[in-house]
Amino acid sequence: MQARLSARDLACRRGERLLFRKLTLDLGPGDMLHVRGHNGVGKTSLMRILAGLAPPFAGEVERTGEVGLVDGRHALDLDRELADAMRFWARLDGAGDPTSAMERLGVDALADIPTGYLSTGQKQRAVIARLLLRARAIWLLDEPFAGLDTASQALLADLIAEHCGNGGLCLYVSHQPVDLPATVLDLAEYAA
Ligand SMILES: Nc1ncnc2c1ncn2[C@@H]1O[C@H](COP(=O)(O)OP(=O)(O)OP(=O)(O)O)[C@@H](O)[C@H]1O
């Protein structure tokens, strides 16, 4: 898997405020980076910049490989049954049958439940199942462990390890410690 994510001298401004600056990183196959920092330091903003969804105030980002982004924006049609929602995502993502990804995340038993009825953790597991629908080299996961029970947190850690073991890379934001051999980046150290 071709995976590379580099950022040079990144700065981020939101409204009138400069949040962080002079952030440089270079991630390749197998690399894991745990981004942390206090509320409002700019973690979500950083993820959006790295994903190419927002421009940096300064600096450059280079990506090799497709991005799989998990953030709080689930974009689920609340009336659609989960199996149907997953098939919709699979079509959007150019992927095949979502059944095995649903089984891996243990949401196959929820197939006929409208997504609006799913609990927070169940929705999050569905979103992670979507991430597995298609091979994407660069995983950008914003608070992916939030709302997950202990078993699901361990499963997600396993999935990240597997992804990186297969030559992918993963950058995740988490306020909680995660049992993975990731390098830690404290965004507060780059606060402007
Ligand atoms: N569109 C915007 N315009 C102005 N300010 C914004 C905008 N979006 C976010 N901000 C501000 O930028 C700062 C950083 O937000 P961001 O969501 O990146 O922080 P975070 O580190 O992810 O926080 P948390 O840990 O609470 O999720 C916050 O003070 C937020 O209010």
The ligand as an ORCA input file, in Angstrom:
! r2SCAN-3c Opt
* xyz 0 1
  N     -15.396     28.137     11.317
  C     -14.810     28.622     12.403
  N     -14.678     29.945     12.603
  C     -14.080     30.439     13.691
  N     -13.583     29.668     14.670
  C     -13.702     28.346     14.535
  C     -14.317     27.739     13.406
  N     -14.262     26.398     13.559
  C     -13.632     26.167     14.724
  N     -13.299     27.335     15.308
  C     -12.568     27.498     16.562
  O     -11.281     26.945     16.395
  C     -10.836     26.370     17.623
  C     -10.335     24.966     17.353
  O     -11.417     24.122     17.047
  P     -11.171     22.567     16.830
  O     -12.523     21.942     16.644
  O     -10.165     22.364     15.772
  O     -10.558     22.145     18.250
  P     -10.254     20.731     18.892
  O      -8.844     20.741     19.383
  O     -10.622     19.639     17.944
  O     -11.233     20.735     20.136
  P     -12.004     19.551     20.949
  O     -10.993     18.818     21.773
  O     -12.972     20.329     21.806
  O     -12.715     18.710     19.922
  C     -11.990     26.467     18.597
  O     -11.760     27.571     19.461
  C     -13.176     26.708     17.707
  O     -14.162     27.465     18.358
*
